[in-house]
Amino acid sequence: MRHKMSVPGRFRATILGLALATLLPAYAAGDTTAAHEVVWTSDLSHPVDVHVTALDPIRRGATVRFAVRSTSRIGLGRAEARLVHAGGANVAGPTRIDLGRLEPHREKQATFRVVLPNAGTRTLLQFKVVGEGPNGTLARGAVYNVLPDGPSETLSTVTTANGEKVLDAPARRIDR
């Protein structure tokens, strides 16, 4: 037996009546903006910011240092940077580095070393910075896409409608 989920007619009419009763006074007074005005007072961006930079030339089989720089809008205690995944590269040093206390708007840096593989098309390194915030643990990740042979696409220079020159890469689906 199939059960049909629906709202009974009398209940549906009550809901509709209540909704109209709250909206009609504003429309009758000619005020249509007060019911729809939205005031946003919050910042939804993550308080921790993490950037990864290669400090050495990227070549197959080379040992490359990666700087993981982090800042925070709020203070973080017991902060540490982690090399979460080496993506086929061999880690040549610690995978966790203590950053101590991360003061608001002050940058801290950790340097990781990896030995890149001699073969393969790319190595994706994954990092994470973790610390104790005022409401619990905060973590933010970052990745570095290591392409030892450079991008596989052939870039071409094109001119946009406003005359600016940009590099254009052909797009293709990765599942084909």
ABEGO torsion letter per residue (X at the ends): XBBBBBBBAAAAAAAAAAAAAAAAAAAAAGBAAAAABBBBABBABBABBBBBBBABBBBBGBBBBBBBBBBBABBBBGBBBBBABAGGBBBBEBABBBAEBBBBGBBBBBBBBBBBBABEABBBBBBBBBBBBAAEBBBBBBBBBBBAAEBABBBBBBBBAAGBBBBBBBBBBAAX
